Structure formats: structure tokens, C-alpha cells
Amino acid sequence: MAVVMDADRVSRSLTRIAHEILERNRGVQELALVGIRARGVPLATRIAADLRQLTGVDVPVGALDITLYRDDLMLHAVGPQPVIRRTEIPFSIDDKVILLVDDVLYTGRTIRAALDALIDFGRPRAIQLVALVDRGHRELPIRADYVGRNIPTSRQQSVQVRLQELDGRDEVEVEE
């Protein structure tokens, strides 16, 4: 196992992403962040905190559970029941620019499921994708608008993101 991002690198990447979001959107007035459970939620919260520090404006943050939207749900139907967590989007997404946040972008299937789930809540003006790590190997035509770090991997490797809020430490590891 190799640590490819330590706590400092994770923090600096999120701050850089916040700056890129501000530059691209020319402010935060029409923005809202929605994190994909589980690790996208604390990442979205941290980006919102960086945006607040840069602009003085609170950007709304929501949490999205995509379990029932996954296209691989039936592949696991013979095993244990899927764990369904709460989706919490305490604001209207209509006509907003939604920043959809996830920890690792891989095949694109999680993002496809998240887009389906998000559209059930309204009609955003636009959706921009934020990923802490892009590891490649896309199966769908999906790309991130903001990436913390591109990490080339083989399909046999695994990228593990650990965050203080859930795991007690911040780091990204590539496992064989």
C-alpha cells in the first residue's frame, strides 16, 4: 500500500478546487454542493467551508444516497440487503448550479446513478462534477470538472480514501 496523498495534500487539493470553482462560476450565489454518500459528503462540507472562507458566503450542502439507483444492485441481490442511507437536500436544486462531489472517479457508474438520483429532486441549471481522485478506466462518457489529483491505476488496484470525519485520518492509498 502506498500513500499517494497525505492530510496536507488532501487539504491543499480541496482549497485549490474551491478557488477553481470560484473562478469558473464567478462567485457562489447560484451554487450548491451535493456530496455522494459516504465520503463525498465530508468533502462537500470542506469545500463549502473553503468557499465560505474565501467569499464570506455560506453555500448550501446536501447529501445524496444513490444505493437504489445503482445499475449493479442486482449483481449483489443474492448477498446481504443493500444499506440505504438518507438523502438530505434541504434546499431546492431548481435553476441552481449543483456541484456533485465524490471521492474517487473510476468507471463513471456511480456518477451516472447520482445524476439519476439528483434529477429526481428537480431541474438544476447545470451540474458540475468534483472528484478528489480520478483514477481513470471510464466505462461511461463522464469526466470531472474539478479533480484533486489524477492517479493512474491498473484495474487490479484499489484506491482507498480515508477522511478524518469517517476514518480518523486523511489520506489516499493505492492498494494492490
Residue pairs with C-beta under 8 A, 6 or more apart in sequence:
1 160
1 173
1 174
1 175
1 176
2 173
2 174
3 171
3 172
3 173
4 149
4 151
4 172
4 173
4 174
5 13
5 132
5 133
5 148
5 149
5 171
5 172
6 170
6 171
7 164
7 169
7 170
7 171
9 149
9 172
10 132
10 148
10 163
10 170
10 171
10 172
11 170
13 132
13 148
13 149
14 43
14 46
14 47
14 50
14 132
14 148
15 50
16 148
17 47
17 50
17 130
17 146
17 147
17 148
18 47
18 50
18 51
18 54
19 54
20 146
21 28
21 31
21 47
21 51
21 99
21 128
21 130
21 146
22 28
22 51
22 54
22 55
24 128
24 145
25 31
25 97
27 55
28 51
28 55
28 57
28 59
29 57
30 95
30 96
30 97
30 125
31 51
31 59
31 96
31 97
31 98
31 99
32 59
32 60
32 61
32 62
32 91
32 93
32 96
32 97
32 98
32 99
33 44
33 45
33 47
33 48
33 59
33 60
33 61
33 62
33 98
33 99
33 101
33 130
34 44
34 61
34 62
34 63
34 64
34 89
34 93
34 98
34 99
34 100
34 101
34 118
35 41
35 42
35 43
35 44
35 45
35 61
35 62
35 63
35 64
35 101
35 102
36 64
36 66
36 100
36 101
36 102
36 110
36 114
37 63
37 64
37 65
37 66
37 85
38 85
38 166
39 102
39 103
39 132
39 161
39 163
39 166
40 64
40 100
40 101
40 102
40 103
41 61
41 63
41 101
42 163
42 164
42 165
42 166
43 101
43 102
43 103
43 130
43 132
43 163
44 61
44 62
44 63
44 99
44 101
44 130
45 61
45 165
47 99
47 101
47 130
48 58
48 59
48 60
48 61
51 57
51 59
52 58
52 59
60 90
60 91
62 87
62 88
62 89
62 90
62 91
63 85
63 86
63 87
63 88
63 89
64 87
64 89
64 100
64 114
64 117
64 118
65 84
65 85
65 86
65 87
65 117
66 110
66 113
66 114
66 116
66 117
67 73
67 82
67 83
67 84
67 85
68 82
68 84
68 117
69 113
69 114
69 116
69 117
70 109
70 110
70 113
71 109
71 112
71 113
72 109
73 82
76 82
87 117
87 121
89 121
92 122
93 118
93 121
93 122
93 123
93 124
94 122
94 123
94 124
95 123
95 124
95 125
96 124
96 125
97 124
97 125
97 126
97 127
97 128
98 118
98 124
98 126
98 127
98 128
99 127
99 128
99 129
99 130
99 146
100 111
100 114
100 115
100 118
100 127
100 128
100 129
100 130
101 130
101 131
102 110
102 111
102 114
102 129
102 130
102 131
102 132
103 131
103 132
103 133
103 161
103 163
104 131
104 132
104 133
104 134
104 135
104 159
104 161
105 111
105 129
105 131
105 133
105 134
105 135
105 142
105 143
105 144
105 147
106 135
106 136
106 137
106 138
106 159
107 137
107 138
107 139
107 140
108 138
108 139
108 140
108 141
108 142
109 139
109 140
111 129
111 140
111 142
112 140
112 142
115 127
118 124
118 127
128 145
128 146
129 142
129 143
129 144
129 145
129 146
130 144
130 145
130 146
130 147
131 144
131 146
131 147
131 148
132 147
132 148
132 149
132 161
132 172
133 147
133 148
133 149
133 150
133 151
133 159
133 161
133 172
134 144
134 147
134 149
134 150
134 151
135 150
135 151
135 152
135 153
135 159
136 150
136 152
136 153
137 153
137 155
149 172
151 159
151 172
151 174
153 159
153 174
156 176
157 174
157 175
157 176
158 174
158 175
159 172
159 173
159 174
159 175
160 172
160 173
160 174
160 175
161 171
161 172
162 168
162 169
162 170
162 171
162 172
162 173
163 170
164 170
